[in-house]
Amino acid sequence: MRKVILIMAMMSILGGCGDGGTGDESADTADAPADSVYNPFFVEWDGVFGTPPFDKIEIAHYEPAMMRGMAEHQAEITEIARGSEYPNFANTIEAMDAAGTLLTRVGDVFGAMNGTMTNDEMQAIAKRLAPLRSKHRDAILLNPELFSRVDAVYQQREKLDLEPEQRMLLKETWKRFVRGGANLSEAKKEELKALNEELSVLSLQFGENVLKETNRFEMVIDNKDDLVGLPDAVIEAAAEAAVKRGHEDKWVFTLHKPSLIPFLQYSPKRELREKMFTGYTKVGDNGDDLDNNAILARMASLRTQRANLLGFPSHAHYVLDDNMAKTPDKVYELLNKLWTPALAQAKSETTEFQKMIDKENTKKNRFKVEPWDWWYYAEKVKKAKYDLDEEMVRPYFELENVRLGLFDTVNKLYGITFDGRPDIPVYHEHVKAYEVKEADGTTVAIWFSDYFPRESKRGGAWMSSFRKQCYVDGERVIPVIYNVGNFTKPTAEMPALLSADEVGTMFHEFGHALHGMLSDCRYQSLSGTSVARDFVELPSQVMENWAFEPEVLATYAKHYKTGEPIPAELVEKLEKSKHFNQGFATTEYLAASFLDMDWHTIETTEEKDVAVFETESMDRIGLIKEIVSRYRSPYFRHIFSGSYSSGYYSYVWAEVLDADAFEAFKETGNIFDPATAKSFRDNILSRGGTEEPMTLYKQFRGKDPEIGPLLVRKGME
């Protein structure tokens, strides 16, 4: 391995390799703040491995750093665009990839903190910066002088002596300009700028509304009898939440998953389950100041307008043209292929639950299964069929043990180790930092984990970076990667005990982290997770396959009190129940995928009535009333405030790949087979977006992926 850079003195600002000249950060050229004002973004980060100095960064530092970053980046771009030398790969394409170092660095940190440590001040800054960043991005992509140079290099591509990664960088750079409107007339460029600016602000507002309403909801219980059936740890967490929210001697349940899901699973109080479930499914849909319906209807219209400007019939056609699927028809084909068996299985599960309801209740008290009953009766039926419920396994899934099991798994696969680094500054007391090393002791990455919910953090789980991997002057820049989750928190009496779903999520997000940490690409804009949206989930989803393998469970599933390993009979029960409730899980996910595609295949620009549109979308696929789409439109952050618009299907697209990829390990008879692991690292994890996704996959697998292993895994063969 080439020499690793720990402190990059040769770079004007530590913390990145540039943003490729066409990153998400953008705005009008701004004057840089005075040098006399201290700002940690303006000085060399001389701490451990050049990680962000969170002990010095204050909210007041972000805006001036962002403004200076945009000004510096614009100056670099102007110099490239007006270069006197004939455009070539080095002075145009590589120069753009290396530009914008400060902007990338502050943007990465600010984005991370606005997702995990946000408050009114941070959100106000984000709102001020959103239109400026949009303008800055457009000023680059719509710069005719710059595009003429990029195009000149691109048109000579067959004559240039370029390596494969250089060819991909050239292709992707040219494509970003064309897809960003570089070929539009001046009048249409102005239209595009206005659309992009409005979309950037609406997307931000959508996400803020979801966070605020999620935090606002609370169900206060003052009668201890209403806690019947709930696990002790859930009750204790509710009591702590009540104290924090000013409800002494009461219990508070919230819409954060560690509170919501156990309540739906275990509370026999049907009216309270309905209250919790309705609170969740009405986020962003209450007709008040946090209502998202008008916002998302406007966004769908604006996206169609933008796609039309760029020559596409719909937003989905525009997005998918740059992904593996290529067309909406291909996505719908895959979704429909899985929908029929998934829905049939879900209907069978509904019948099974209804039988239990009818058996438990007299004819006078019987009721039909409703969505707020599903989780509760799923647990009861699972207990009856397999003598298994969530609380039987949770004591064996203590978070720190799971983390160690995860480390052990990737060590066996890729030879890397993780050393805790308490000397590295972190941004919250729950965050931990680790130095990631190769087997020979070489530092390969720095990794942060942030696993517990708080009101300043948006929901869900994700991975991103404070610094992406690349090479500068032939030396590898160490990536700084982080994982975020909203897992069950420790209480005064118990450590953090995870659900099986949370364990799977931890493994999943760590797969994304590996994609970033083990990246070995020359260019930052192609490294790590900079791949097609429907390919990026492969490294994450394939990691989930190891989580509950008996050989892996033996390394981490130990009782938090006694240290005893999980009993073999309990592991056997987990194995036998692995297909249980798969109809529900697959159906609610596919419903959300259809909803995403339906919103983004609209070819007219009228603003839709959200409730009517969503109902028609779900009726069209025949979604049964007992199941609600995993995300309803008003709180579907993935597609209206995230980067998954026309891309939520990518999880199941990648499931085909990951099931097929794990089959490659199983075919050897060893889920840690060294040769297969090396091939996966060399052809997938280290390669980023340096070649076409299917080319990389076939280099690993030796053939096209097959859907069979996925259907077997879901019990739908």
N, C-alpha and C positions, 0 to 999 in steps of 0.2 A: 504494500500500500504506500502511496506517495505521502510525503511528509505532511503532517497535519498542522494547520495554523491555529494557534491558541489566541494570540493577540496579533491582529493584523495591522501593524504599524504603517504598512505601505498604503493603507486605505485612508482617505481623508476623514471618513467617519466610520468607526467600527460598527459592525452589526449587520452586514449584508453584502450582497454582490450586485446591488442595483435591482431595479424592478422591471427590467426588460423594456423600459421606455413606454410601455403601454399598460401599466398596472391600473388598479382600481382607484388610486389616489389621483386627484385632479383639481385644478382651479385656475383662475386668472393669475398672471405673474404678480407676486406680492413682494413688498420690500422686506428684507430680512430684519429681525429685531436687533437692537443695539447689542454689541458684543459685551458691554459692561454688565448686562443682566445675566446672572448665572442661570444656566439651564443644562441639566445633565445630558440632554440630547446633543448639545453643541461641543461636548468635550469627549476625549477618548475614554471608553469604558475599560478601565484597567483592573477590574475585579477578576474573580476566578473565571477563566475562559471567556472573558468579555461578555458575560451575561448581563441583562438589564439591571441597573442599580436601583432596585425597587425601594431601598431604604432612603434614596435621595429624590426619586421622581415624585413630583406633586402634580395635582390636577392642573394648576396654573401653567405648567410647563408644556402641555400638549399643543395648545392652539398656536403659540408663537413658533414652536418647533415645526408644526405642520406647515405654517405659512412660509417659513424659511425653506423647508424642504421642497415645497412646490416651486418657490422662486429659483432655488439652485437647480432643480431638475429642469425647469423651463430653460434656464441659461445653457445647460448641457445640451438639451435637445436643439436649441437654436444654433449652437455651434456645429452640431452634427449636420443639421439641415442646410446650413450655409457653407459647409466645408468647400474649400477651393479644389481639393483633389477629386479626381473622378471616383464616384462611389464604388466601393468594394465591400467584401464581407467584413473585413476588420474595421474599416473606418465608419461603417454604417450599422450593420447588424450587430456585431459584437459590441460596438460602442454604445448602442442603445441598451443592450442587455446589462451593461455595466453602469449605466446612469441611474440617478435617483436614489443613491444610497441612504441619505438622511431621511428622505421621504418614506422609503420602505421601512426603515427602522422605527420611526415614530408611528407610522401607520400600523405596523404590526403590534406594537405595544398598546397603542390607544384602542385598537379594535379588540384586543384581548381583554383589556380592563373594562371597556364599555359592555362587554358580555359577561364579565364575572364580578366586577366591583363598581357597577354603575350607580349613579344617583342623579338627582335633578341637575346638578352642575355639569356632570359628564354628558347627560343627554342634551343639555342646551348647547354645549360645544359641538356635539355630533350634528345637531340640526344646523348650526351655523356653517359647519365645514362640509356637509353633504353636497350642497349645490356647488360649492367652490371646487371640491374634488372632482365632481362630475364635469365641470367646465374644463378643468385642467386635463383630464383624460381626453376629452373631446378635442382640446386644443392640439394635442399630440396626434391623435388618430386622423384628424381632419386637416392636418398641416400639409398643403400641397407640395411644398418644397421637400419636406421630409419623405412623403410618400413617393415622390418621383425618384428619389435616391433608392428607397427600398425596392421599388418596382424595377429600377434599372439593374439592381443586383439579381433580383428574382428572374428576370427575363434571360439572364446569362447563366442560370443555374446549371444547365447541362454542360456548359463549357468550363465550369469552375472545378478545381481540384479540392473538393470538400469531403470531410469525413462524414459518416452517417449522422452523427449528432449535429454537426454543423448544417447539414442539409435540412434536418428537421427544424432547427432553429430558424433558418431562412424561410422555410415553408410556413411555419406557425406565425412568424412575424408578419409576413406578407398577408397571410389570411386574416390576422387580427385587424389590419388596416382596412382590408376590403369589407370584412364583416362589421367594422366600425364606421363605415360610411365614406371611405376615402374616395370612392368613385362617383359620389353623388354630386349633383349640381350645387352651386353655392346656396341657392334658395332652399334646397332640400337639406343641406347641411345645417342650416339655421333651424329648420323644423326638427331635425334629429337632436340638436343640442337642447332645445326646449323640452322635448320628450324625455331625454335622459335626465335632465335636471329635475323635472317634476317626479319622475319615477324614483329617483334617489331619495327624495324627501318623503314621499308616501311610504316607501318600503321601511324607512327608519321609523316613521310614526306607527305603522302597523305593528312592528315588533315591540315598541315601547308600550303600546296599548295592551298587548297580550301579557307582558310582564307585570304591568300595574294591576290589571284585573286579576291575574293569578294570585298576586300578593294580597289583593284586597279581600278576596273571599275568605270567610271563616265560618265554620259551623261550631258554635259554642254549645257544649253539653254541660249541664249542671246537675243532672240526675245520674247517679252511678249505675242505676239499672240499665241505662242506655249504652253502657260499655260492655254488656254481656257478650261473650264470645270472642272479644278482641284479645289478642296476645298481650302479655304483660308489657313487653317492650314497646308496643304501639301505644298502650295506655300511658306509659311513663313519658314517651315522647310528646303525647298530646298534653299532658300536664305541664311539661316544660314549655311547650309552645304557648299555653294559656298564660303562664307567668310572664313570658316575654311580651305578650300582647296585652297585658293588663287585666287579665281575667283570673284573679286569685281563686284557688280552690275549685277550679273548673277544668274542663278539658277542651282543647281547640283542635279541630281537624281542618286541614287546608287542601288546596289542589295540587300541592307538590306530591309527586308520585309516592315517596315513602310514607306519606300520610293517607293519600287517596286510595291506593290499590289495596293495602291491607284492610281498610275499612270496608271496601266493596267485597273483599274476599270472605270476611269473617263476621260481619255484623248481621245478626238475624233481624234487625230492625229495618224492615223493608222501606218504611217511609223515610228513614234517615239515609239509607242507601240511595234512594231516589233523589233526595236533596243534594247529596254529594255529586252524584253522576250528572244531574241537571246543571249544577254549578259549573262542572267541567265542560260540558258540551255547549254551554251558553257563553263561554268566554268570547268577548268581542262581538256579542250578538244580543245586547241588552238595551239598545236604543238610547244610550247615554253618551257621555263625552268620550268613552273608551270604545264605542262601537266601531267595528272595522268594515261593515258592509259597504258603505259608500267608497271607502278607500280601496278595497280590493276590486270592486266593480270598475272603478276608474283605472286601476292598474292594469286590469285585463284589457280594457279598451286601448290604453296607451301602448301596451305591448303589441297589440295587433297593428296599431298605426305604425309603430316603429318597424315591425316585420314587413309591412307593406312597402314602406319607404325603401327598405333594403332588398326588395324584390322577392319576398316570400309571402305565401298566402296566409300564414298564421305564425304566431310566436313559436309554436311547437316545431313547425317546419324549419324555422330559423335556428333554433337551439339544436335540434337533432341532426341537422346537416353537419354539425361539428362533433358529433358523438358516434359511437359504434353503431347505434340503431339506424341512423341516417334518415329515417322517415317515420311519421306518426303511424302509418300502416303497420310497420314492423313491430312497433311497441304494442299496438292494440292486438296484433296477432299473438304475441307472447302472453299478454294479460288474459286474453280470451282462452288460450290453451290451458291456463292454470285455473281460470275462474270456474269453469264447469265442474271439475272434480272437487274444488275447494268449497263451492257453494253446496254441493251435494253432501259433503261431509259435515258442513255447518248445520244443515237441515237435520241430519241424523243426530247431531249433538243436541239440537233443540228438542227433538223428540225424546231423547234420553233424559234431559233435564225436566221436561214436562211430566214425564212418568214419575219422577221423584216428587215433584210438587203435588201431583194428584194423590200419590201414596201417603204423603205426610199430612195432607189436609182433608178435612171432611168436605163433602160435595159443596156445602154451603160456603166454605172458606177458600175454595180453590180459586186460583187466578192463572192467567196466561203469562208465560215468560216474557219479561220486558228487558230492555238493555241493562237496567240497573240490577237485574237478578243474575246476569250471566256469570260474573266473577264468583258470586256466592255459591251458586249451584255447581259451577265447574269444580270448585274446591270440594264440595260435598260428594259429588259423583266420583271424583278422583280418589277420595278417601275410601269410598265404598268399593270401588273396583280394584284399587291397587294398595289399599291400606297406606296411603301416602298423602300428606299435605305439606304445604310450604313450611310450616313451623317445625316439622320433623327434621328438615334438612338445614334450615337457617342457622341453628347453633354450630353447624360444622363449616359455615362459610364466613368466618371472621375476616374482616377486610384485609388486615395485615397478612394473615396466612394466605389468603387468595393472591395477594400481591406477590408474596414469595413464591407461590406455585406458578404464577405467571412468569416470573423471572427464571425459574427453573426450567419451564417449558421452552422459552426462547433460547436459553443457554444450551439446552440439548439440541435444539434445531440449528442455531447459528453461532454458537460458541461465545456469545457476548455475556458480559456480567454487569451488575448494577451496584455501584457504591454510593451510599447516602452521603450527601454533601451539605451538612447543616451550616457550613460557612458561606454558602451561596445565598444572597438575599432573595426573599420571596415576598409576594404581595399580600399574603394572608396567612394567619397562623396554621390553617389547615393544609397549606401547600407544602409539598416536600420536593426537594431537588436531588437528582442523582447524576453521577458521572457514569456514562455507558462506555465500556471498554471491550476491545477485541480480545481474543484468547491470548494474544501476545502482549497485552497490557496497553496497547495503543488506544487513546481516547477517540471514540467514534462519534459521540453525541453527548448533549446534556438533555435530561428529561425532567419535566416538572409534572406532578400530579396534583389535582385539585378536585376532590371527590364528593364534598358534602354540599347540600343545598343551603342557600341563604337568600334573603330578599334582594340582594344586589346582583344576583346571578340569574340569567335566563334559564329556562328549563331545558331538559335534554342532556345529551352527552356529546362531546365532540373532541376533535384534535386539531391543533394548528401549530404555528411556529412563531417564535420570537426572532429567529434567524434561520433562513433556509440554507441548505448545503449547496456549495458550488466550488469552483477552483479559481484561485487568483494567482497569477504567475506560476502556475503549475502546482500549487499547494492547496490541499483540501481545507476548506472552511468548515469548521465544526457546526453542524446544525443544532439549534436550541429549540426543542420540541415540547409541547405540553398537551396533556389530556385533562379534560374537564368532565365531571359527572355530577349527578344529583342523587347520590346513593343514601341509603339509610344511615343516619348519623349515630355516633355513640351517645349514650346518655350517662347520667351520673352513676347508674348501676350496671350498665352493660357496654361492651365495646360495640363497634359497628358490625352488625350481623346482617349479611346480604341475603337477598332473595336469589333464587336460581336465575331469574331474569337479569338481576343486577350483575351477577357473576358473568353471564354471557355478554352483557354490555361492556364490562371491564375488559374482557378478552377482545371484543370487537374493536373498541377504540384504541386498544394497544396495538392492534394490527395496523391501523392508520399511522400510529406513532412509529412503528417499525419502518413503514414506507418512507417516512421522513428521516428517521435516524440512520438507516442503512443506505440511503441514497448515495450514489457515487457518480454524479453527473457533472459535466463541465459548466453548464449554464444554469443559473438560478431559475430562469423562467421555464426550464424543462425538468427541474429536479423534484424529487420527492413525490408529492401528491398532485403535481401539475400534469394531470392526465385527463383523458375524456371522463366526463361525469359518470358515465355508465361503466367505467373500468375502475374508478377509484375505490369502489367498495369491495373489490376482490381481496386485497390484502387484509382488510378488516374482517370480512365475513369468513375467510378461510381460517382465521385464528379461533373463531368460535367453536370450530370442530374439535379442538383439543380440550376445551374447558371441562367436559364431562366424561371424557374417556377414563375408564377405571385406572389406567396407569398414571394419569395426571391427577385425578382426584386423590389418589394415595399420597401425593406430595403436599397437598394443602388442606384437604377436607378433614380437619381435626376439631374435636369439640372444644369450644372456647374455654370451658371450665376445667375439663379433665385432661385435655390433650389427646384423648383417645381418637384413633382414626375412624372415619365413617364406616359403619358396619357393612359387610359385604352384602347382607340382605337388603339394606337400604339402597345401595348402589344398584342392585338388581331391580328394585322397584322403580328407580329412576329410569333405568334402561327400558323396562317394560312399558312405562308410561310416556315415553318420548313422543309418541304419535298422538297422545291425548290432547284434545282441544286445538289440534292443528287446523281444523276447519275454520274455527273462529279466528285464529291468529292470521291465517292466510287470507281469509275473506275480508277482514277489516282493513288489512294492509292493501290488498288489491283494490278495494273500494276507493281508498284514498288515491291510489295511482290512477284509476279511471277518472276520478274527480279532477286531479291535476291535468290530465290530458284533455279532458273536456273543456276546462277553462281556457286552455292554451291552443286548442284547435279552432277556436272561434274565428271566423273569417270576416266578421262585420265589426264595426267600431262602436256600436250602440252599447251603452252601459246596462248590464243585465240586472234584473231583480235577483239578488243572491239566493234568497230562500227558494224561489220558484226554480231557478237554474239548478240548484243543488238537488232539489227533490226530483226533478226530471232526469238528472244524471244518474241518481241512484235507482230510480224506477226503471231506467233503460237497461240496466244490468240485472235487475231483479233482486236487489239486496233485500234480504228479509228484515222485517221490522224489529226483530230481536237483536239485531246488530247495527251499530252506528259506525260509519266510516272512522277509521283510526283518527283522522283529523277532519273536522268540519272546516269549511272555507274561512270563517272569521278568525280562527286561531291556527290556520295551516301555515306556520312560520316557515317551514322548509321552502315553500313556493312563493310566499308573498313578502318575506323579509330575509330569506336565505338565498342560497344559490342553486336550489333544486327545481326551479320552475321548468316544467316539461321534462323533469328528470327524477321524479320520485319513484318511477318504475325501475330506476337503476339498481335498487336493492335486490329485486328479484332477478333482474338481468345478471347481476353479479352472483346471485345465488346459484345460477346454472354453472357459472365458471367455478365458484368456490367448491361446490359439491363435487364437480368433476376433478378439480385440482386435489382435493383431499383424497379422492379415490386413487390418485397416483401414489400417495403415501401408503394407503391400505393395500394396494396391489403388491407392494414389496414385502408385506408382512410385518412392517415396522413403521409405526406412525412418526418415528423420529429418524427415518432412514437418512443417513448423511448425504448420499448422492442426490436424493430428491430434494432435500432441504437446500443444498448448495445450488441446485439448478433453479429453485424458486427464488432464492436470494439473487443469484446472478442475472436471471432473466426477467424478474418482476420487481423485487424490492429495490434493487440498486439502480434500475434503469430509468425510473421516472417516465417522462414522456418523450424519450429520445428516439423511439420508433413507434409505428402504428401498434395500438393495443393488441389486436389479434395476432400480429406478427410476434410480439413478445410472448403471448400466451402459447402459441404453437411451438415457439422455441423451447419453452418449458415442458409442455405436455407431449409434443411430437405429433399432435393431431388436433382436429377441431373438437371443441367441447361438446358433450352430449347431455341431454336433459334427463336421461334415465336416473343418474345418481340423485338428483334433486327430488324426483317423484318418489323414489324409494325412501329418502330421508323424511319426507313429509307423510309417508304412509298412503300415497295416492297413486301408486304404481298400478 
